[in-house]
């Protein structure tokens, strides 16, 4: 009986340890507009139209971005990158496309440094002859 009880206590402690690790992971969210023809490395210039949004989610040292374009260029490819101050890229970009109405959605994850706190995304339209950046303003993630 003592062995069974000891085994159950050990199992309970192992489960609590695993669950406490999950509970300790910091999760941070933010949302920002995608600013057309913006190449200011995370600033928000006046007078530029908004063509969509980016949702940011950070868990530990991984930032996931979800891009929704509502007013993109129809039937176009966009290369989405993530950067931190001062305009320092993180990870490899992912590609998304828009449909015949200029609407598209894409998601990707980027490894970041523990010290990185401010981020912007750039869903840049890319063709053989065009590179059109569309930066978001900076967002702060814990």
C-alpha positions as CSV (number, residue, x, y, z in Angstrom):
1,X,0.0,0.0,0.0
2,X,2.9,2.4,0.8
3,X,4.4,1.8,-2.6
4,X,1.1,2.5,-4.4
5,X,0.6,5.7,-2.4
6,X,4.2,6.8,-3.0
7,X,3.8,6.2,-6.7
8,X,0.6,8.2,-6.8
9,X,2.2,11.1,-5.0
10,X,5.1,11.0,-7.4
11,X,2.7,11.0,-10.4
12,X,0.7,13.9,-8.9
13,X,3.9,15.9,-8.4
14,X,5.0,15.2,-12.0
15,X,1.6,16.4,-13.3
16,X,1.7,19.5,-11.2
17,X,5.2,20.3,-12.3
18,X,4.2,20.0,-16.0
19,X,1.1,22.1,-15.5
20,X,3.0,24.8,-13.6
21,X,5.4,25.1,-16.6
22,X,2.5,25.7,-18.9
23,X,1.0,28.2,-16.5
24,X,4.3,30.1,-16.3
25,X,4.6,30.7,-20.1
26,X,3.8,34.4,-20.8
27,X,1.3,35.0,-23.5
28,X,1.0,38.5,-25.0
29,X,-1.3,39.7,-27.8
30,X,-1.5,42.8,-30.0
31,X,-3.1,44.0,-33.2
32,X,-2.0,46.6,-35.7
33,X,-3.1,48.0,-39.1
34,X,-1.2,47.2,-42.3
35,X,-0.3,50.6,-43.8
36,X,0.0,50.6,-47.6
37,X,3.3,51.6,-49.2
38,X,4.8,52.2,-45.7
39,X,8.6,51.6,-45.4
40,X,9.2,53.5,-42.2
41,X,10.3,50.5,-40.1
42,X,7.4,50.4,-37.7
43,X,6.3,54.1,-37.7
44,X,2.7,55.1,-38.8
45,X,2.9,57.9,-41.4
46,X,-0.2,60.1,-41.9
47,X,-2.1,59.9,-45.1
48,X,-1.4,56.3,-46.0
49,X,-4.4,54.0,-46.4
50,X,-4.9,50.9,-44.3
51,X,-5.2,47.7,-46.3
52,X,-5.6,45.1,-43.5
53,X,-4.6,44.0,-40.0
54,X,-1.9,41.9,-38.3
55,X,-2.6,40.0,-35.1
56,X,0.5,39.3,-33.0
57,X,0.8,36.5,-30.4
58,X,3.9,35.9,-28.3
59,X,4.5,32.8,-26.2
60,X,8.0,32.7,-24.8
61,X,10.4,33.3,-27.6
62,X,8.0,32.6,-30.5
63,X,5.9,35.3,-32.1
64,X,3.0,34.2,-34.4
65,X,1.6,36.7,-36.8
66,X,-1.7,36.4,-38.6
67,X,-2.2,38.8,-41.6
68,X,-5.6,39.6,-43.0
69,X,-5.6,41.8,-46.1
70,X,-8.9,43.2,-47.1
71,X,-7.7,45.8,-49.6
72,X,-4.6,44.2,-51.1
73,X,-3.7,44.1,-54.8
74,X,-5.8,41.4,-56.5
75,X,-4.0,38.1,-57.3
76,X,-0.8,39.1,-55.7
77,X,1.9,37.5,-53.6
78,X,3.0,39.0,-50.3
79,X,6.2,38.2,-48.4
80,X,5.5,38.6,-44.7
81,X,8.4,39.4,-42.4
82,X,8.8,40.3,-38.7
83,X,11.2,42.9,-37.4
84,X,12.2,44.5,-34.1
85,X,13.8,47.8,-33.3
86,X,15.8,49.2,-35.0
87,X,14.5,47.5,-38.2
88,X,16.1,44.2,-37.4
89,X,14.5,41.2,-39.1
90,X,13.7,38.0,-37.1
91,X,13.4,34.6,-38.8
92,X,12.5,33.8,-42.3
93,X,9.5,35.4,-44.1
94,X,6.5,33.4,-45.2
95,X,4.4,34.0,-48.4
96,X,0.7,34.6,-48.7
97,X,-1.5,35.5,-51.7
98,X,-4.6,37.5,-52.3
99,X,-7.6,36.5,-54.4
100,X,-9.2,38.3,-57.3
101,X,-10.8,40.8,-54.8
102,X,-7.5,41.6,-53.1
103,X,-8.4,39.6,-50.0
104,X,-6.0,37.2,-48.3
105,X,-5.0,35.6,-45.0
106,X,-1.8,34.0,-43.9
107,X,0.0,33.0,-40.7
108,X,3.5,32.3,-39.7
109,X,5.8,32.0,-36.6
110,X,9.1,33.6,-35.9
111,X,11.7,32.9,-33.3
112,X,12.7,36.0,-31.3
113,X,15.2,36.9,-28.6
114,X,14.0,37.1,-25.0
115,X,15.1,40.8,-25.0
116,X,12.9,41.7,-28.0
117,X,9.8,43.6,-26.9
118,X,8.7,45.8,-29.9
119,X,7.8,44.3,-33.2
120,X,6.3,45.3,-36.6
121,X,5.3,43.1,-39.5
122,X,5.7,43.9,-43.2
123,X,3.5,42.1,-45.7
124,X,5.4,43.3,-48.7
125,X,4.0,42.8,-52.2
126,X,6.6,41.1,-54.3
127,X,6.7,40.6,-58.1
128,X,9.7,40.3,-60.4
129,X,9.6,44.1,-60.8
130,X,8.0,45.4,-57.6
131,X,8.8,45.3,-53.9
132,X,6.2,47.3,-52.1
133,X,6.6,47.3,-48.3
134,X,3.4,47.7,-46.1
135,X,4.7,48.0,-42.6
136,X,2.5,47.9,-39.5
137,X,3.3,50.3,-36.6
138,X,5.3,48.8,-33.7
139,X,3.4,46.8,-31.2
140,X,4.8,45.9,-27.7
141,X,4.7,42.3,-26.6
142,X,5.9,41.0,-23.2
